[in-house]
């Protein structure tokens, strides 16, 4: 059986793996700090809109906010316009992994 011959670009990528991992961690730390600051400013009822895999993140955020006694609800974009008590929510958080989900865009309109 013949061993796989790595291309030069593959070798370069592997040699930079540690550097890239550290850079990604730095970016995540900054993102986490910004997110924590935003969450700390939320004091009123909040509705979180998410779809697909982003619902997992939305439900986790709901658990975090409820620890601080903030009323939250997670809804999918297709149901937000039918929510009877929508006006009782003061904050809207939309979560989208891809950043271009049509349903999320529609919820913001």
C-alpha positions as CSV (number, residue, x, y, z in Angstrom):
1,X,0.0,0.0,0.0
2,X,1.4,3.4,-1.0
3,X,1.6,6.1,1.6
4,X,-0.2,9.4,0.9
5,X,2.2,12.0,-0.4
6,X,1.4,15.3,1.2
7,X,1.5,18.3,-1.1
8,X,3.5,21.4,-0.2
9,X,0.4,23.3,0.7
10,X,-0.6,20.5,3.1
11,X,2.7,20.6,4.8
12,X,2.5,24.4,5.1
13,X,-1.0,24.1,6.6
14,X,0.2,21.6,9.2
15,X,3.2,23.7,10.1
16,X,0.9,26.6,10.8
17,X,-1.7,24.6,12.8
18,X,-0.5,25.7,16.2
19,X,-0.4,29.4,15.2
20,X,-3.8,29.3,13.6
21,X,-5.3,27.5,16.6
22,X,-4.0,30.1,19.0
23,X,-5.3,32.9,16.7
24,X,-8.7,31.3,16.6
25,X,-8.7,31.0,20.5
26,X,-7.8,34.7,20.8
27,X,-10.7,35.6,18.5
28,X,-13.1,33.4,20.4
29,X,-12.0,35.0,23.7
30,X,-12.8,38.4,22.4
31,X,-16.1,37.2,21.0
32,X,-17.0,35.6,24.3
33,X,-16.2,38.8,26.2
34,X,-18.3,40.9,23.8
35,X,-21.2,38.4,24.0
36,X,-21.0,38.4,27.8
37,X,-21.1,42.2,27.9
38,X,-24.2,42.3,25.6
39,X,-26.0,39.6,27.7
40,X,-25.2,41.5,30.9
41,X,-27.2,44.5,29.5
42,X,-30.3,42.5,28.9
43,X,-32.8,43.1,31.7
44,X,-36.3,42.7,30.1
45,X,-38.2,39.9,28.4
46,X,-36.4,38.6,25.4
47,X,-37.5,36.6,22.4
48,X,-34.9,34.6,20.6
49,X,-35.4,33.6,17.0
50,X,-33.4,30.7,15.5
51,X,-33.8,27.9,13.0
52,X,-32.0,24.6,12.3
53,X,-28.9,23.9,14.3
54,X,-28.9,27.4,15.7
55,X,-31.9,26.4,17.9
56,X,-29.4,24.6,20.1
57,X,-27.5,27.8,20.7
58,X,-30.8,29.7,21.2
59,X,-32.0,27.2,23.9
60,X,-28.6,27.5,25.7
61,X,-28.8,31.3,25.6
62,X,-32.4,31.0,27.0
63,X,-31.1,28.9,29.9
64,X,-28.3,31.4,30.6
65,X,-30.7,34.4,30.6
66,X,-33.3,32.6,32.8
67,X,-30.6,32.2,35.4
68,X,-30.7,35.9,35.7
69,X,-34.5,35.9,36.0
70,X,-35.0,37.2,32.5
71,X,-38.1,35.9,30.8
72,X,-37.2,34.3,27.4
73,X,-38.8,32.3,24.7
74,X,-37.2,30.6,21.7
75,X,-39.3,30.7,18.5
76,X,-38.6,29.7,14.9
77,X,-38.9,32.5,12.3
78,X,-42.0,31.0,10.7
79,X,-43.9,31.4,14.0
80,X,-42.8,34.8,15.3
81,X,-45.5,36.8,13.4
82,X,-48.2,34.6,15.0
83,X,-47.1,35.1,18.5
84,X,-49.9,36.6,20.5
85,X,-47.9,38.3,23.2
86,X,-45.1,39.5,20.9
87,X,-45.4,43.1,22.2
88,X,-44.6,42.0,25.7
89,X,-41.0,41.2,24.7
90,X,-38.6,44.1,24.8
91,X,-35.6,42.5,23.2
92,X,-35.1,40.4,20.0
93,X,-32.1,38.2,19.5
94,X,-31.7,36.4,16.2
95,X,-29.2,33.6,15.8
96,X,-28.1,32.3,12.5
97,X,-25.0,30.2,11.9
98,X,-24.8,31.1,8.2
99,X,-25.8,34.7,8.7
100,X,-28.1,34.7,5.7
101,X,-31.1,32.7,6.7
102,X,-34.2,34.0,5.0
103,X,-36.4,33.3,8.0
104,X,-34.1,35.3,10.3
105,X,-34.2,38.3,7.8
106,X,-38.0,38.1,7.7
107,X,-38.2,38.1,11.5
108,X,-36.2,41.4,11.6
109,X,-38.6,43.1,9.2
